[in-house]
Amino acid sequence: MTTLDAEDARPAYRRVADQLTAAIESGKLAPGDQLPTHKALADEYGVAVETAKRALTELRNAGLVVTRQGKGSYVRRKPDDEERSEPVVSEISARVDELARELERVKERVAALEADSAGE
């Protein structure tokens, strides 16, 4: 188990995120490498699963990892300077499209529920 510094006053998720960031920056975790599952990270660092999830969210927000639903989290590959924004933009665009479709489904469900309750 990797131990976190008990003297460090920062939240546990931040300390886990910083250790993972250091592993990425040092090359211990290389671009394309899959990160451990939330449960495995929680076990490794002696933290709650939610703490491990939040640490990975921090890494995602920092652009260090990408997460594929149902597949896991991976260290982000470093694109050439010319290609730097294109993959990020396409990922964001795909996610926005997915969220828009989900929002439409929710709207349809709400409308159906409202119609049912109005008929009662």
N, C-alpha and C positions, 0 to 999 in steps of 0.2 A: 504494500500500500504506500502511496505517495503521501507524505505528511504535509499539512499546511502549517505555516508558522502561527502558533497560537498567540504570539505577541503582536501580530499584525491586526490592527483594528478594522481593516477594510472588510466588507462583507465577503463571505466565503465564496460566492459565485465569482466575484471579482478576482480573488486570489487564484481560483481554479482557472479562470479565463487567462490570467497573466501567465500561469505556468504553461498552459497550452500554447499561448502566443510565443513564449520563449522557445518551446519545442519546434514550432513552425519556423520561427526566424533562424534558429540554429541549424535547421535542416533535419533534425531528428524526425520530424513529421514533414515529409516531402509533398510537393504539389501532386494531387491525385490520390494521396493516401486517404483511406477511410478512417475516421475517428471512431473510437469505441462508442457503444450504445450509451444512452443516458444511464441505464442501470450499471453498466460496467464502469463508467466514469464515477458514478456515485460511490460504488464499492472501492474503486482505486483511491479516491481522495477522502473517503470517510465522510461523505456529505449526503444530504437527501437528494433524491432523484430530481426534484424541482430545482434544486441548487445547480445540479449538472445541466439541466435544460437551460437555465438562465445563463450559465457560462457559455454554452454554445450559441445562444441568442446574441450575446455580446460579440462573439467571434464573427457571427454572420453579419451583424451590424457594422463591424469593422472591416468587412470585406475579405476576411481571411479564410472563411469556409463557405461552402454552399451545401444546402440540404436538399435532398431529393426525397419527397414523401414516399415512405415505404421502403426506401433504399438506404438511408443513412446520411451522415454528414461527411464531407470530403474537404481536404485542404484545397483551396482554390488554386488553380493553375495561374501563373503570372503571364498575362498576355504581353505581346510586344506593345510599345508605346502607341503605335498607330491603331492597334486593335483594342486598346484598353477599354474604351467606353462601349463598344458595340456589344460584347457579350452581356455586360451589365444591363444595358438598355433592353436587350431582347429578353433577358430573364424577367426584368420588371414588367415589360409589356405583356409577356405571357401570364404573369401572376395577376396583373390588372384585369386581363381578359377573363381569367378564371374566376376572379372575385366578382366581376360584373355578371357573369353567368349565374353564379351562386346567388347574388343579390336578386336577380330576376326570379329565380326559383322561390326565394323567400317571399318576395312580393306576391307571387302567384298563390302561395300557401296562405298568406295573410288575407288576401282578397277572398279566397275560398272560405276561410274560417269566418270572416266578417259576413259573408253572404249566408252561411249556415246559421250564424247566430241571429241575424236579422229576420230569418224565416221562422224562428222559434216563437 
